[in-house]
Amino acid sequence: MAKISKENRLRNIVCRGLEQLQEHLSYGQSNIVSKFKMLDMAVSTASLSNIKTGKPTGLLVLNTAAKGMEVLLQRELDMGFHVETQEFRPLNTPSWVADIVAEKHQDPAQSAFKVHADGRVSLKQKTDFFADAKQEVIEVGVRLNSLSNYFISQNEQAYTNHILRLLQKGVKVKAYLLDPDSQEARIYFEDRAQELPSEKDSISETKKVIERLKVLSSKFEAMNLAGSFEIYLYKHIPVCLFFVVDGATAQGKMMVSPYLYGVRRANCPVLEFTRKDQPVLFRSHFDSMQRFIDGAQKLS
């Protein structure tokens, strides 16, 4: 291979990195400039454009942009630059977990532990919560009746379009509900019905929800979007709602609502916290959720 100059090598790192981030994460130059700043490797939008278009750029700027690109590709895509081919390749790092770099510093008031004492959060609070998802959104509930109704009873701007935006940028949206044909469902709903008579028809209602969700899943699948909308059935006694955004990353956050006996699930308090602010609390709940959904069956 012909020897390549340092300037061209650095420019290739930046340009090939831009291509990978656009292809895999749908990032534009503004997203990358913001992330470089968070990594203390600030490069202006104009400089990044000059590098991309081959215009003259100072070596210091090139070096900073290339270093930022290598860090970004490693942390978010587990990819490294291969000198011989001048391309980014998968590193296949064992047990690697994506670490999504934030585009701005979080407002402490927005990221601290919160308690929604009145119960289920509003639809807007929910869509705002998952709007910045990069990889995965998981909701673990009981019947998921409210979720299915968001697509039907609300106008598309209120909920459906928010999910579409996630799917368009490659996010996996996964919903888990109690298998209505399981012994656990019978025990759970019969027990709940002793205090809440409205629970006695829950098995038949859950089956109706499943049919609605299957139609939605098929509809999204037919769009051939970068992400996916998946429905799963689990067989455990429900203990709480889990609503998790990018849980496996450093930017993970979740809402948890314990199911209080004799209290409607919609009225149970909701706890909201992040991995960054509550690492111990987050880890225990995230580990519990993973064990809870392990073995769940995906609806075809």
DADA-V62343 format. One line per field, one symbol per residue. psi: psi as a letter, one per 30 degrees, with the letter a starting at -180 (. if undefined). A space follows every 50 residues. Layout:
BEGIN
psi: ???
END
This chain:
BEGIN
psi: kkkkleeeeeeeeeeeeeeeeeeeghkleeeeeeeeefghhkkleeeeee eegglkkkeeeeeeeeeeeeeeeeeffhklkjeefhlklkfhkkgkkkjk klflkkjeffflkkkiffbklleeeeeeegegkfekkkkjadfheeeefe fefllefeeefeeeeeefggkkjkkklkjfgleeeeeeeeeefefjffff geeeeeeeeeeeeeeeeeeeeffhlealjkklklilkkflkkjkkhfflf gkllkkjkjkkgkkeffkkkkklleefieeeeeeeeeeeeeefkfkkkk.
END
